[in-house]
Amino acid sequence: MTDFAATKAMFNLPQGVVYLDGNSLGPLPRAARDRVSDMMVQEWGQMLITGWNKAGWMAMPTGLGDRIGRLIGAEPGSIVTGDTLSIKVYQAVASALELCPDRKVVLSDSGNFPSDLYMVDGLLRSLGPEYELRVVAPEDVADNVTEDVAVLMLTEVDYRSGRIHDMKALTELAHAHGTVTVWDLAHSAGAIPVDLATCNADFAVGCTYKYLNGGPGAPAFIYVAPRLTEQVRPALSGWLGHESPFAFDLDYRAGNGIERMRVGTPPILQMVALSAAMDIWDMADMQDVRTKSIELTELFIKRVEAACPDLQLASPRNPAQRGSQVSFRFADGYAAMQALIAHGVIGDFRAPDIMRFGFTPLYIDEQDVENAVGILADIMQNRLWDAPEFKVRQSVT
Ligand SMILES: Cc1ncc(COP(=O)(O)O)c(C=O)c1O
């Protein structure tokens, strides 16, 4: 059994704050500060450039990939970290398209994170006018997997509502139609159990600054099924994805296995912080995390619905269809969230009217949920949100 009191003690959580936004940016693992500082002083400071070899910096992207892989059911050697998630989406879809050269359609849904759609739109524009990004409602995806679809690109857990797509069923359906799948796991990795190998997924991508707690700007990751890696041509053919980067050949040759999905110099400071976060994840079992997460979200929904009738549940009521976040609709949701934050409960807001709360058992417990709902109820019942200072929009919501 995962000891959640022990994992909670390993995070730096500010006094008087209930942090329900780990689905957007995880909190600071206590060990990260010393780890990054040691790396700066002893490795960067003393080893200088020799740190790439002596301190193993160059191997960090795949080492971290394997540690993340344990949480999402990936085969060893099938994940590499680096870049940002938007870049990894581009990379995955570009490679996936090349596996289906006779088809020109990428299918996605309107619940997808806009950056995924923007990246694919940009990619398809550079490939030519015959390519099409087809966006349908999330509930219509299965009916639209047709013989002309090259790539099915979906975010497994909807960033706004938390609704889960059935990865196994949709991947099976896609394969039956000769379609390659790209799964965005931004709101899945560390949130719900994922089993990429069993689902027979082709490509998957995700970020490490949300549930994995790698810090702002932490690197993304990309998974390529081992059965495909050697066929995959990297569209972003940077030197560190080359078979022999330090040969400095003028011609590109894709590197071995997942190494080919590397692009350029990895962000080592950020990777060191992520490795401190992964030490905490090594203490956790994803099934325990899921069980606890469901208990927390069920408790939150029950208490909010009892105390705040103005808030409408925007997440699936069935916990099996919901990720590790809960969203409520409220017309003045922005102001209500600002008021909540001012009272020490941090969640976030997604336009036009979604108040979003993330539940992260590594450091959130029942008492936190009770405290958060007590404050939310006070804000809603006494209209504390209805003040000018809570209505001024900031750039990050
Ligand atoms: C589902 C999803 N995809 C893509 C992104 C974009 O990630 P990045 O800013 O790391 O490129 C996000 C960011 O929150 C996301 O939630």
The ligand as a Tripos MOL2 file, in Angstrom:
@<TRIPOS>MOLECULE
LIG
   16    16     1     0     0
SMALL
NO_CHARGES

@<TRIPOS>ATOM
      1 C1         -3.6620   18.1870  -23.0730 C.3       1 LIG1
      2 C2         -2.5490   19.1700  -23.2980 C.ar      1 LIG1
      3 N1         -1.8530   19.1190  -24.4400 N.ar      1 LIG1
      4 C3         -0.8560   19.9920  -24.7020 C.ar      1 LIG1
      5 C4         -0.5100   20.9800  -23.7960 C.ar      1 LIG1
      6 C5          0.5870   21.9680  -24.1440 C.3       1 LIG1
      7 O1          1.7360   21.6580  -23.4340 O.3       1 LIG1
      8 P1          3.0680   22.5470  -23.5230 P.3       1 LIG1
      9 O2          2.7320   23.9160  -23.0500 O.co2     1 LIG1
     10 O3          4.0200   21.8600  -22.5820 O.co2     1 LIG1
     11 O4          3.5670   22.5280  -24.9130 O.co2     1 LIG1
     12 C6         -1.2180   21.0650  -22.5850 C.ar      1 LIG1
     13 C7         -0.8700   22.1010  -21.5930 C.2       1 LIG1
     14 O5         -1.4390   22.2410  -20.5500 O.2       1 LIG1
     15 C8         -2.2660   20.1440  -22.3300 C.ar      1 LIG1
     16 O6         -2.9890   20.2050  -21.2120 O.3       1 LIG1
@<TRIPOS>BOND
     1     1     2 1
     2     2     3 ar
     3     2    15 ar
     4     3     4 ar
     5     4     5 ar
     6     5     6 1
     7     5    12 ar
     8     6     7 1
     9     7     8 1
    10     8     9 2
    11     8    10 1
    12     8    11 1
    13    12    13 1
    14    12    15 ar
    15    13    14 2
    16    15    16 1
@<TRIPOS>SUBSTRUCTURE
     1 LIG1         1 GROUP 0 **** ****
